[in-house]
Amino acid sequence: MRIPRAGLRGCWPYLLPVALFLSSILWLGRGLDLSFFHTHDDNPSGLPLAHVDLGYARYTGNVLPNGVKQFLGLRYAAPPIGNRRWRAPEKPYYEPRPQLATRFGWICYPSSAGFPFAGHSEDCLFANVWAPDGANSSSKLPVWVFIQGGGYSSLANWNWNGSNIVARQKNVIFVNFNYRVGLFGFLASRKIRRDGHLNTGLLDQRRALEWVKEHIAQFGGDPDHVVIHGVSAGAGSVAMQLLAYGGRTDGLFVGAIADATFFPPQPRLDDAEILFERVVQEVGCDNDDDDDQLACLRSRDTETLQNANLELPFPGRPERPIFYWSPCVDDEFLTDYPYLMFEKGDFARVPVMFGTSTDEGSVFAPDASSSDDFVEFMKNQFHYLDSNETEEMLRHYPLKAPLPQHNAWFPSASQAYGEAIFICPSNTVMDALVGTGSGRTSQRALAPAWSYRFNVIDNDVADAGLGVPHVFDAAAIMGPGMIPTPSSYFTYNAPVVPLLSGYYHSFVRSLDPNPHRAKGAPEWPAWSSGETRLVIETGGKTRFEPIGDNQRDRCEFWEGLAEITEQGRSGSLGAWSKKQK
């Protein structure tokens, strides 16, 4: 039986998940005018022009009315097409002619979207830069690099405009970029490892950071002061960059912010082969010898591959999971399961700031009317769960108080999914980062870390039964109006905006949320053995709290299932957590 979703399953890759603002985050060209993409060399805006010479290309952008220089659609890598599919990105080619940078570049193809898809192309590795108008190569401003989310299956935040962030402070450079997703970014097989690279979406991110290191000074940025920030799968990507090559920064960043850290199942290569085989069959390459199948895939046109860029049920399951594509352990970029790398201390030592919303799972959970509905949903996400584990899950997530406009078991499903995929991974990673979770990391030199829980209620969203949903803090961080924004951010929740954005700006500038925080904002203590996190409440009120025993117990349950959920190895984290109590 098909279980009704809470309302956003089909839209999630294209929406900021706030139920009553469905029209506010639509992207990907569905009913949207995509005339702003590169189509012809002109300056339709009529705005003043700005110029930058990057050596391989000369770009002309705009100066916006708010005094911010905007450069859109800058190539940071060569087109990853043809024989460059499933290989590490290459540097961009030399462009002899001046290039206009007044329109966004093409977006990377998402999964399950079909072909053609307006505004999308395989040729999609573009970056965007916003800088103060007066910034030059001697300014050395801190650099804020944003990694967008979308569940590794789509790019959900490609059009988030960084000009307001720059205009508010005039002392930061803001960068965002596209990276490969779906099968183009995360198809995995030993065949690819033999003649190509795994996790090319993560390698695109790394290449974008290298591009920033090489060129950001030309925009006025300090290449030695780059802070990476991501939301959802972008936050998961921040975690992956902390782990890259056993914990190397390679001088590419000095701090990291992760908002709603996304840890889906990340399969072993053996388990990922089934996804590769499905694609090979779908595009008609299954008749080739094993060694020729990858060459066959690379020879197929974009339409054929995109029509095979699907999200299907995991083996033995009747319905597809919410998220199908994800990074895998490739023994190079990721040398082990991410959980275990954090536990062992194989991560970059840089200051970090992690945040989650109270109800991370509410926009993903099914509108379950029975415990069976709840269990089936979770087994569709984690297909190795058996009856013993689901019985224990029901003990940790029994029937809860009802929520508006939802069936009886929706609250339990929402809490379980949100904690398994977002909240518990964030807590576990934070413990590892500061050395409170594992004796094996406590002897190493660790960096400071801060944690927050966003608990700001919007009455309309609460009335829809969604609580404080996934990435609901985004509009406060980016600035109201820069991305579609709930109306309460302009009224009773307006004080939240300077509060949270002030902490973010301070962290980007000084690697500490406190020195440049908003006037009247409390000093935010670092996460330590007391596990104290900041709670941001409705109307901009604040308080501090430890992680409660009940949530800790539930997180230990998920940590103990780390191998079954394909987030780690069996028992290692759960047993370790219990030793800390």
C-alpha positions in Angstrom: 0.0 0.0 0.0 1.3 3.4 -0.9 1.6 5.6 2.3 0.6 9.2 1.8 3.5 11.6 2.2 3.4 14.6 4.4 3.0 16.8 1.4 6.4 17.4 -0.1 7.9 14.1 -1.2 7.6 14.7 -4.9 8.7 18.4 -4.6 11.5 18.1 -2.1 14.4 18.3 -4.5 13.0 21.5 -5.8 11.6 23.2 -2.7 12.8 24.7 0.5 10.6 22.4 2.6 8.1 24.8 4.3 4.7 23.5 3.5 2.7 26.7 3.3 5.4 28.3 1.1 5.2 25.8 -1.8 5.3 28.5 -4.3 8.2 30.3 -2.7 11.1 28.0 -3.5 10.1 26.6 -6.9 13.1 26.3 -9.1 14.4 24.1 -11.9 12.3 26.0 -14.5 8.9 24.5 -13.7 6.8 27.4 -14.7 9.8 29.7 -14.1 11.2 32.1 -16.6 14.7 30.9 -17.2 15.7 33.6 -19.6 18.4 34.7 -17.2 20.6 31.8 -18.2 23.4 32.3 -20.7 21.8 32.5 -24.1 23.3 35.5 -25.8 26.0 38.0 -25.2 24.3 41.2 -24.0 23.7 43.2 -20.8 19.9 43.1 -20.5 19.9 44.6 -17.0 21.4 47.9 -18.0 23.4 47.8 -14.8 27.0 49.2 -14.5 29.6 46.6 -15.5 32.4 45.1 -13.5 35.4 43.3 -14.9 37.8 40.6 -13.7 40.7 38.8 -15.4 41.2 35.3 -14.2 44.0 34.4 -16.6 42.1 31.6 -18.4 39.1 33.9 -19.1 38.1 37.6 -18.8 34.7 38.1 -17.3 32.3 41.0 -17.2 29.7 41.1 -14.5 27.4 43.8 -13.0 27.4 46.2 -10.1 24.1 45.9 -8.4 22.2 48.9 -6.9 23.1 47.8 -3.4 26.8 48.3 -4.2 27.7 44.7 -4.7 29.6 43.3 -7.7 28.0 40.2 -9.1 29.6 37.7 -11.4 27.5 34.8 -12.5 28.2 31.7 -14.5 32.0 31.5 -14.1 33.5 28.3 -15.3 35.5 26.6 -12.5 36.1 23.4 -14.5 36.0 22.0 -18.0 32.6 20.6 -19.1 32.3 17.0 -17.6 30.9 15.5 -20.7 31.7 12.5 -23.0 34.9 10.8 -21.9 35.2 13.2 -18.9 32.1 11.6 -17.3 32.8 10.0 -14.0 36.3 11.5 -13.9 37.7 14.1 -11.6 37.0 17.6 -12.9 39.7 19.3 -15.0 40.6 22.9 -15.0 38.6 25.2 -17.3 39.9 25.8 -20.8 41.3 29.1 -22.0 38.7 31.4 -23.4 40.3 33.9 -25.9 37.1 36.1 -26.1 35.7 38.1 -23.2 32.9 36.3 -21.4 29.7 37.9 -20.1 29.0 36.9 -16.4 25.6 38.4 -16.0 23.5 35.2 -16.1 23.6 32.0 -14.1 25.2 29.1 -15.8 23.4 25.8 -16.6 22.3 23.7 -13.6 23.5 20.1 -13.3 20.8 17.5 -14.2 18.8 16.1 -11.2 17.5 12.6 -11.0 14.0 11.6 -12.0 13.5 14.8 -13.9 13.4 13.5 -17.5 14.8 15.1 -20.6 14.9 17.9 -21.8 14.7 19.9 -18.6 14.8 23.7 -19.0 17.9 25.4 -17.7 19.9 22.2 -17.2 22.9 20.7 -19.0 25.7 18.3 -18.3 27.9 21.3 -19.0 27.1 22.7 -15.5 30.3 23.4 -13.5 29.8 27.1 -12.9 30.5 29.3 -9.9 29.0 32.7 -8.9 30.7 35.4 -6.9 29.4 38.5 -5.0 31.9 41.1 -3.7 31.8 44.7 -2.4 32.1 47.1 -5.3 35.3 48.6 -3.8 37.0 45.3 -3.2 40.3 44.7 -5.1 43.2 42.3 -5.0 44.7 43.9 -1.9 41.4 43.8 0.1 41.9 40.3 1.5 38.3 39.9 2.7 37.1 36.7 4.3 35.4 34.3 1.8 32.1 32.5 2.5 31.7 29.5 0.2 28.2 28.0 0.1 27.6 24.4 -0.9 24.0 23.8 -1.8 21.8 20.9 -0.8 19.4 18.7 -2.7 20.0 15.2 -1.3 22.9 14.5 -3.8 20.1 13.9 -6.3 19.5 17.5 -7.3 20.7 21.1 -6.7 18.1 22.7 -4.6 19.6 26.1 -3.9 21.3 27.1 -7.2 19.7 30.6 -7.3 20.3 31.6 -3.7 21.5 35.2 -4.1 24.5 36.2 -2.0 24.3 39.9 -2.6 22.4 40.7 0.6 24.9 38.9 2.7 27.7 41.1 1.1 25.6 44.3 1.2 24.8 43.9 4.9 28.5 43.8 6.0 30.6 45.0 3.1 33.4 42.9 4.5 32.9 39.4 3.0 33.0 37.7 -0.4 30.2 35.2 -1.1 30.7 32.2 -3.5 28.4 29.4 -4.6 28.6 26.8 -7.3 27.0 23.8 -9.0 28.3 20.2 -8.7 27.3 17.0 -10.4 24.5 15.0 -8.7 22.4 11.9 -9.4 24.1 9.3 -11.5 26.4 11.9 -13.1 27.9 12.7 -9.7 27.5 9.5 -7.6 27.2 6.4 -9.8 29.6 3.9 -8.3 31.2 0.7 -9.5 34.6 -1.0 -9.5 34.6 -0.4 -13.2 34.5 3.4 -12.6 37.3 3.1 -10.0 39.4 1.3 -12.6 38.9 3.9 -15.3 37.7 7.0 -13.7 36.8 8.4 -10.3 34.1 7.7 -7.7 32.2 10.5 -5.9 32.7 13.0 -8.7 30.2 15.3 -7.1 32.5 15.6 -4.1 35.5 16.0 -6.4 33.6 18.9 -8.1 33.2 20.6 -4.8 36.9 20.1 -4.1 37.8 21.6 -7.5 35.5 24.6 -6.8 37.5 25.2 -3.6 40.7 25.0 -5.5 39.3 27.5 -8.0 38.5 29.8 -5.1 42.0 29.4 -3.7 43.5 30.2 -7.2 41.3 33.2 -8.2 39.4 34.7 -5.3 42.0 37.4 -4.7 41.1 38.9 -8.0 37.6 39.6 -6.5 39.0 41.0 -3.3 39.0 37.8 -1.2 41.6 36.3 1.0 42.5 32.8 -0.3 43.9 31.9 3.1 40.6 32.7 4.9 37.9 30.6 3.3 34.9 29.2 5.3 32.7 26.5 3.8 29.0 26.4 4.6 26.4 24.0 3.5 22.7 23.2 4.1 21.3 19.6 4.1 23.3 17.6 1.6 25.5 20.7 1.3 26.1 20.3 5.1 26.8 16.6 4.6 29.2 17.7 1.9 30.9 20.0 4.4 31.4 17.0 6.6 32.8 15.0 3.7 35.3 17.8 2.9 36.4 17.7 6.6 37.1 14.0 6.0 38.6 14.2 2.5 41.8 12.2 2.1 41.9 11.3 5.8 41.3 14.8 7.0 43.3 17.2 4.7 42.2 20.7 4.0 45.0 21.3 1.5 44.9 24.9 2.5 41.5 25.3 0.9 39.4 26.3 4.0 40.0 27.4 7.6 36.5 26.9 9.0 33.2 25.1 8.3 29.5 25.6 9.0 27.0 22.7 8.6 23.3 23.4 8.8 21.2 20.2 8.9 24.0 17.7 8.3 22.7 15.0 6.0 24.0 11.5 6.5 22.0 9.1 4.3 22.9 5.5 3.7 26.4 5.6 2.1 26.7 2.1 0.6 29.8 -0.1 0.3 31.0 -0.4 -3.2 29.6 -3.9 -3.5 26.1 -2.7 -2.6 26.4 0.2 -5.0 27.0 -2.1 -7.9 23.3 -2.9 -8.2 22.7 0.8 -9.0 25.3 0.7 -11.7 23.8 -2.5 -13.2 20.4 -0.9 -13.3 21.8 2.1 -15.3 23.8 -0.2 -17.6 20.6 -2.2 -18.4 18.5 0.9 -18.8 20.7 2.5 -21.5 21.4 -0.8 -23.3 25.1 -1.3 -22.3 24.5 -4.6 -20.6 25.4 -6.6 -23.7 29.0 -5.3 -23.6 31.8 -7.0 -21.8 32.4 -5.8 -18.3 35.4 -3.8 -19.3 33.5 -2.1 -22.0 30.4 -1.1 -20.1 31.8 2.2 -18.8 33.0 3.2 -22.2 29.5 2.4 -23.5 28.0 4.7 -20.9 30.4 7.5 -21.8 29.4 7.1 -25.4 25.7 7.6 -24.8 24.1 11.0 -25.3 22.8 13.1 -22.5 19.1 12.3 -23.2 19.7 8.6 -22.9 21.6 8.9 -19.6 19.2 11.4 -18.1 16.3 9.1 -18.9 18.1 6.5 -16.8 18.9 9.0 -14.0 16.2 7.5 -11.8 15.4 6.9 -8.2 14.2 3.3 -7.8 13.3 1.1 -4.8 16.2 -0.5 -3.0 16.5 -4.2 -3.6 13.6 -6.1 -2.0 11.6 -3.0 -1.2 8.3 -2.0 -2.9 8.8 1.8 -2.9 11.7 4.1 -3.7 13.5 5.8 -0.8 13.4 9.6 -0.4 17.1 9.7 -1.3 18.7 7.2 -3.7 22.1 8.6 -4.7 24.8 9.3 -2.2 28.6 9.2 -1.8 30.3 5.9 -1.2 33.5 4.7 0.5 36.0 4.9 -2.3 39.2 4.3 -0.3 40.6 7.5 -1.6 38.5 10.6 -1.0 36.6 8.7 1.8 39.0 6.1 3.3 36.3 4.6 5.5 32.7 5.1 6.6 32.2 8.8 7.6 31.1 8.0 11.1 34.2 5.8 11.7 36.5 8.4 10.2 35.2 11.0 12.7 35.5 8.5 15.5 39.1 7.7 14.6 40.0 11.3 14.3 40.6 11.3 10.6 39.2 14.8 10.0 40.4 18.3 9.4 41.0 20.3 12.6 39.3 23.6 11.9 36.7 25.6 13.9 33.2 24.4 13.1 29.6 25.5 13.7 26.7 22.9 13.3 23.0 23.6 13.4 19.7 21.6 13.1 16.0 22.5 13.2 13.8 20.9 15.8 11.7 18.9 13.3 14.1 17.9 10.6 12.0 15.0 9.5 8.6 16.6 9.2 8.7 17.4 5.5 10.0 13.9 4.6 7.9 11.6 6.7 4.9 9.8 5.4 1.4 10.7 6.8 1.4 7.3 8.6 -1.8 6.1 10.1 -0.4 3.0 11.7 2.9 1.6 13.1 3.1 -0.6 10.1 3.1 2.4 7.8 5.9 3.9 9.9 7.9 0.7 9.8 7.5 0.2 6.1 8.6 3.8 5.4 11.8 3.4 7.4 12.5 0.0 5.7 12.2 1.7 2.4 15.0 4.1 3.5 17.2 1.5 5.3 16.5 -1.7 3.4 18.6 -3.9 5.7 16.4 -3.3 8.7 14.7 -6.4 10.0 11.8 -7.0 12.5 14.1 -7.1 15.5 15.4 -3.6 14.7 12.1 -2.2 13.8 10.6 -3.5 17.1 13.3 -1.7 19.0 12.7 1.4 16.8 9.0 1.4 17.9 10.1 1.2 21.5 12.2 4.4 21.0 9.5 6.1 18.9 6.1 5.1 20.3 2.8 6.7 19.4 3.1 10.4 20.2 0.8 13.3 20.8 -1.1 14.2 17.5 -0.2 17.0 15.2 -2.6 19.1 13.1 -3.6 17.8 9.7 -1.8 14.5 10.1 -2.5 10.9 10.9 -1.6 9.3 14.2 1.8 7.9 13.5 3.2 10.9 11.5 4.9 12.5 14.6 6.8 9.3 15.3 7.9 8.8 11.7 8.9 12.5 11.5 11.0 12.3 14.7 12.6 9.0 13.8 13.6 10.0 10.2 14.8 13.4 11.3 17.0 12.0 14.0 18.4 9.1 12.0 19.4 11.2 9.0 20.1 14.7 10.4 20.1 15.3 14.1 21.9 12.3 15.5 24.7 12.5 12.9 25.2 16.1 13.8 25.4 15.3 17.5 27.8 12.4 16.9 30.0 14.4 14.6 30.1 17.3 17.1 31.2 14.9 19.9 34.0 13.5 17.7 35.1 17.0 16.6 35.7 18.2 20.2 37.0 14.8 21.5 34.1 14.1 23.9 32.8 11.1 22.1 35.9 9.0 21.7 39.0 8.5 23.8 40.8 7.9 20.5 40.4 11.4 19.4 40.7 13.2 22.7 44.4 13.1 22.7 44.7 15.0 19.4 44.7 18.7 19.0 41.1 19.6 18.3 39.5 22.8 17.1 36.6 24.7 18.8 33.0 23.9 17.8 29.6 25.4 18.3 26.1 23.9 18.0 22.6 25.3 17.8 19.1 24.2 17.5 16.7 26.3 15.6 13.3 26.3 17.3 11.5 29.3 15.8 7.8 28.7 15.4 5.9 30.2 12.4 2.2 30.0 13.2 1.1 29.0 9.7 3.7 26.2 9.4 3.0 25.0 12.9 -0.7 24.9 12.1 0.2 22.6 9.2 1.7 20.2 11.7 5.3 20.6 10.5 6.8 22.2 13.6 10.2 23.8 12.8 11.1 22.0 9.6 14.3 21.2 7.7 16.5 24.3 6.9 13.8 26.6 8.2 16.6 28.9 9.3 17.9 29.5 5.8 16.0 32.8 5.2 17.4 34.2 8.5 20.9 33.3 7.4 20.7 34.5 3.8 18.5 37.5 4.6 14.7 37.9 4.1 13.8 38.4 0.5 17.1 36.9 -0.8 15.4 33.5 -0.8 11.6 33.0 -0.4 10.8 33.8 3.2 7.9 33.0 5.6 5.9 36.2 6.4 6.7 35.9 10.1 10.4 36.8 9.4 9.1 40.3 8.6 6.9 40.5 11.7 7.1 38.7 15.0 10.2 36.6 14.0 12.1 39.6 12.5 14.5 39.7 15.5 15.7 36.2 14.6 17.3 37.5 11.4 20.0 39.8 12.9 20.6 37.3 15.7 21.4 34.2 13.6 23.0 36.1 10.7 25.1 38.0 13.1 26.5 34.7 14.5 27.2 33.5 11.0 28.9 36.6 9.9 31.1 36.6 13.0 32.1 33.0 12.4 33.0 33.7 8.8 35.0 36.8 9.8 36.8 35.5 12.9 36.2 31.7 13.1 34.1 32.3 16.3 30.4 33.3 16.4 30.9 35.7 19.2 33.3 38.7 18.4 31.0 40.3 15.8 27.6 39.0 16.9 24.5 41.2 16.9 24.1 43.8 19.6 22.4 42.2 22.6 23.0 38.6 21.5 24.3 36.3 24.2 27.8 35.0 24.2 27.6 31.5 22.8 29.7 28.9 24.6 31.6 26.3 22.6 30.4 22.7 22.6 32.4 20.7 25.1 32.0 17.9 27.6 28.8 19.6 28.7 27.4 19.4 25.2 25.8 22.8 25.5 24.0 24.1 22.4 22.4 27.4 21.7 18.6 27.3 21.2 17.1 30.1 19.1 13.4 30.5 19.9 10.4 32.3 18.4 10.9 36.1 18.3 14.6 35.9 18.7 14.7 34.6 22.3 17.6 32.4 23.2 18.6 29.8 25.8 21.2 27.1 26.2 20.6 23.4 26.7 22.5 20.1 26.9 21.5 17.2 24.8 18.7 15.5 26.7 19.0 11.9 27.9 16.0 10.7 25.8 17.5 12.1 22.6 20.9 10.7 23.5 19.3 7.3 24.0 17.6 7.4 20.6 20.8 8.5 18.9 22.7 5.6 20.5 20.0 3.3 19.0 20.8 4.6 15.5 24.5 4.6 16.1 24.3 0.9 17.1 22.7 0.2 13.7 25.3 2.1 11.8 26.2 -0.8 9.5 22.6 -1.8 8.9 21.7 1.8 7.9 25.0 2.0 5.9 26.3 4.9 7.9 29.1 3.0 9.7 30.2 -0.4 10.9 28.1 -2.6 13.2 28.1 -1.7 16.8 31.2 0.4 16.8 29.5 3.7 17.5 26.7 2.4 19.6 29.0 0.5 21.9 31.4 3.4 22.1 28.6 5.8 23.0 27.4 3.6 25.8 30.9 3.6 27.3 30.8 7.3 27.6 27.7 7.4 29.9 
